[in-house]
Structures are given as C-alpha cells and as structure tokens.
Amino acid sequence: MKYKIVKVNRAHLEKIRTSFDSLSEQDRIFFDFIQNIRIDELLSKSRFFDVIVALSNKELVGYGHLEKFKQPYKKHVCKLGIFIAEDYRGTALSNKIMEYLIKSARRHKLRKIWLSCNSQNLRAIKLYERFGFVIEGVFFDEELRKNKLNDIISMALYLTEDKSSFIPWSKPAIRSEEVIQLHKVIKSDWFSQGPMTKSFEEELKIRCGAKNAVVMNNGSSALMSVFATMFKPGDRVLFPSFTFVSTLNSATTFGIKPILVDIEPTTGNIDLDKAEKILRENKGKDIMGIVPVDIAGHSVDIKRVYELQDKYNIKIVEDAAEAIGGIAYKRPIGSWGHATIFSFHAAKNITTVEGGAVLTNDEEFGHSLRKFRSHGESSTKFQWDSYGLNLRITDLQAAIGLAQMKKLDAFIKNRNEIVSFYKSELANLLEFQEVKEYVDVHPYMMCIAYADKNKVKEIYDYLLNGDIQARLGWAPLHKQPVFRNLFRQVKLKESEEFSKKVICLPIYNGMKITEAEAVVDRIKGAFRE
Ligand SMILES: Cc1ncc(COP(=O)(O)O)c(C=O)c1O
C-alpha cells in the first residue's frame, strides 16, 4: 500500500468533504469537526501548527493536524487529530502520520500534545499508547450519538520528559484501559470488595477453567487461607526449599510442620522423585500434603503430582503465584480442581498492584475460603462462627485486574518473544531454565538464566552499571535466617547450588525488543571484559 504524506492544500481540503462518504459514526464526529472549520482557517497558520494528508494515487487515505489553543497560557500545548481511511487501518500509515505530527510538535517547541478519543476505540488507544501517550482523564456520557451516550478519554504526550533509559527487572503495565475501569469504580461510589471483585472472579474462573475463584488482598493471604482451611496444626506437608518466603511462612503461621524437598536443577521446581522417596519412607507416618511451586511460571509436572496424591493420599496446594496464564498437559494452570493460588503483585504477569486468588473446584472449600477472608463471619451478620481474617481486596484493585485479564495473552506473547530473543542471542554465554515437554505455554513471569556461580554477580554488577537491573537468586529457605532454627540439620545440594547460579534477566509486559537488545549487548560486554 503506497502513499505519501504532504502538507494540506485547498484541493485536498475540498476533496476531504466528498471523499469519505461511508464514514462510521465515530469518524463522522471527526469529519463534522473538520467540515465545520472554514477551509481558509485550516490553511492559515493562526489556528493550526500543521495540517497534513496522506495520498495514495491521488486518493486521500489519511489526515492529521496539530491544532492550537486560543488561550495565551496554553501556547505550549496542541490538540492532535488524525484520521485513517478504513482500508489503511492497521497498516504502517497510522504510525507514519503519528511520527510526522510528533516531530512537527517538537519542531514547534511544544511541550505537550493533547488528544481526546472514544473510550471504546481500543485500537486508537493502543496506537497512542505505543507513542507514549498516557491517559489524563475520563469524561463519562460526554457525547450523545444516535441516542447513545459515549465516554471520552483525554490522553497526552509530554515532550519535555527526560525518558530514563533505566531497564528494571520487572515493571507493571497499567495503562488507559485500567484507568478507565478505575474511574468507573470511583464514579460508582462502591470502592471496597463488591461487584467489580465478583466480575474479576468470574473472569478468573472462565480463564482458568475452575469452578471457584476467591480473590484476596495478596498471594500470601491466598496461601494462608488455604493452609488454615485445609490442614490442622501439626500436619506435616512437603515444600520445595527454593521458593519465595511466603510459600512457607503462610503455612508455619498456622502450625503446619514443613518438610523441605530438594529441587530439579534445570527448572528450579520441586524434585518429585525426591518427594516420592520421602513419602515412601514416611508411609504410615502421615504426611498430609504437598505444595509444588511453579517457579517463574514453569508448571510443575502436575500429572506426576496427581500420581503421588493417589498413591499416598496427600492433598495438593499448587503455589502458582508466578504462573497465571500457564498451560501444561493442554490444561490451564488452575483448572485441575485442587487448590491453586495466584499472586497479582505488581511484578506478576497481571497485577492488581497487590492481590491474589485461590482457584478450586470444591464448592464447600470455596465457601470456607470466602468466610476466612471475611473474619469468619457466618450467614448471620456480625456473628462469627469460625476463625478468619480480613483478607479482602478492593473493587478499585479488581477493576485493574479485570482490564489486565483482557491483555494476558498479549502479555504472555510479548514475554515469550523476549525470552526467545535472549535465548537466540545469548545461547553461547548463558543457560536458561529448561522447559519440560508437557509445558504448552510458559508465561515467563521471570526469565531465569544460569551462569557460572563465580561469574553471576559480576554480570549482575556490570548490568547495573549500565542502568540495567537484573535479579540474583536468593538463598533457599533452609538457609534463610528466619528459618535457621527449624532446618538446622537440613542440607539440600541442588537448592543451594541453584540459588548461586541464577540470574533473572529483565522481562515485563511492555518490554520492547530494543530494550532486550540493550540487555543482550551489555551481557555480551560483561563476557568480553
Ligand atoms: C512463589 C510465590 N509464592 C507466593 C508469593 C506471594 O505473593 P504475594 O506477594 O502476592 O503475597 C509470591 C510472590 O511474590 C511468589 O512468587
């Protein structure tokens, strides 16, 4: 599709008024605006900084302008408007027009570009976000078209901002759709756990293929509620030693006696052969459960865990805090029926800033979890008939979660592209977390790479000196000061070695390939020096 972008002239403008005759309602709004301006005004420098059109074989296929504000105190700002002909949407033309106009605004030494757009026009919103526009406000019921009220958002690009080149190890992507949802909650006047949380739970259920989703204020609360509800104080349960601290302390808080198991050196997940050995040796001595953790989002071998469940009559709690969106054995993580917990902390694949959930197919268990997260209140208000805490999330957070859920596939796709790029570029220098054949989708909450344990800190420091933040492995739980007394005799070789060789490379939902290139260049530099 060939086209050229030129400054507007009188002939173009006359054509604009006849060219686009089959306009959608939304485009019509824009063209009404243009048509209400006198051609002389569109051509004069007093009202516009720039007006351009895109031509293809003399046909008008695009239009863009930067309009001035009348007020003298708004001389540093302009309003942007663009239109792309139906056949040219989704092609490079919109990018070209945006690039042209942003350059023009810089040439005019403007400090801010402002625009407004229909809140339903997600394609346009995504285009503006790609160029760095951020949402500034939501105007409900702002336009009445064909008897339907439309919400409008305003977005802005700040041209003076010094964009830092710092690349963090993780970064949430909270953008326009999340802010629109948040504004809906604020407008509704219902902020605490309510209808948005219910909708978020519905989405989670559908997405994960489970009968119950119980959302909590963080992943650790989700774990606590499960341990408090499923086990008794004194129950012995198997845990991997390499995991985040709250996998364990959420259990010990409720009197569970942990038995630590070593991990597989290639995935970092619990070694199920070693778990089975412990179960076999302890047969008859009541080990009540197993807590596999999906490290970085890599699913545990869940079929094998079910074999252990059947053989040794143990309960399963899957700590999938890092694994939302993962698929193993062709089934989404969370769909198997056992208690599966997710975290929606800001570093996770979808976030509610802080948040978590338990997925289960057991209705009664789901009911107990709901009770536990709300002080143990019975069906009679202000009557508490079981122990509980306040582990509720707010509707403000659930609104963010709902918007994030819609983007989960795109987030995971981007993360997989980043990991493929790292792997292809760094294959000679680093090893990467093994992906087992039963894993259909690895959501890559983290990108775990391995280096020589004597080199790993050097790479980390070299990256940091280049404004790139990676993350080093942390000591396994039996080596953490908080658990020193509990596991004084424990030695788990693979967990100890693993934590020394791990370096998590930067990865996040909105990460660009150019940022991954900067990481790769710097790692290559670390090996050259
Ligand atoms: C494996 C694992 N378990 C539990 C948690 C706790 O989740 P949250 O931070 O939401 O409490 C995390 C998150 O950091 C985690 O990675």
The ligand as an SDF file (V2000), in Angstrom:
LIG
                    3D

 16 16  0  0  0  0  0  0  0  0999 V2000
    6.1420  -18.4170   44.5820 C   0  0  0  0  0  0  0  0  0  0  0  0
    5.4620  -17.3070   45.3160 C   0  0  0  0  0  0  0  0  0  0  0  0
    4.6170  -17.5980   46.3150 N   0  0  0  0  0  0  0  0  0  0  0  0
    3.9540  -16.6450   46.9770 C   0  0  0  0  0  0  0  0  0  0  0  0
    4.0960  -15.3180   46.6670 C   0  0  0  0  0  0  0  0  0  0  0  0
    3.3830  -14.2890   47.4790 C   0  0  0  0  0  0  0  0  0  0  0  0
    2.5230  -13.4890   46.7450 O   0  0  0  0  0  0  0  0  0  0  0  0
    2.2110  -12.0010   47.2500 P   0  0  0  0  0  0  0  0  0  0  0  0
    3.4520  -11.1900   47.0560 O   0  0  0  0  0  0  0  0  0  0  0  0
    1.0880  -11.5630   46.3640 O   0  0  0  0  0  0  0  0  0  0  0  0
    1.8080  -12.0770   48.6650 O   0  0  0  0  0  0  0  0  0  0  0  0
    4.9460  -14.9590   45.6010 C   0  0  0  0  0  0  0  0  0  0  0  0
    5.0830  -13.5630   45.1910 C   0  0  0  0  0  0  0  0  0  0  0  0
    5.9620  -12.8370   45.3880 O   0  0  0  0  0  0  0  0  0  0  0  0
    5.6590  -15.9680   44.9250 C   0  0  0  0  0  0  0  0  0  0  0  0
    6.4840  -15.6770   43.9350 O   0  0  0  0  0  0  0  0  0  0  0  0
  1  2  1  0
  2  3  1  0
  2 15  2  0
  3  4  2  0
  4  5  1  0
  5  6  1  0
  5 12  2  0
  6  7  1  0
  7  8  1  0
  8  9  2  0
  8 10  1  0
  8 11  1  0
 12 13  1  0
 12 15  1  0
 13 14  2  0
 15 16  1  0
M  END
$$$$
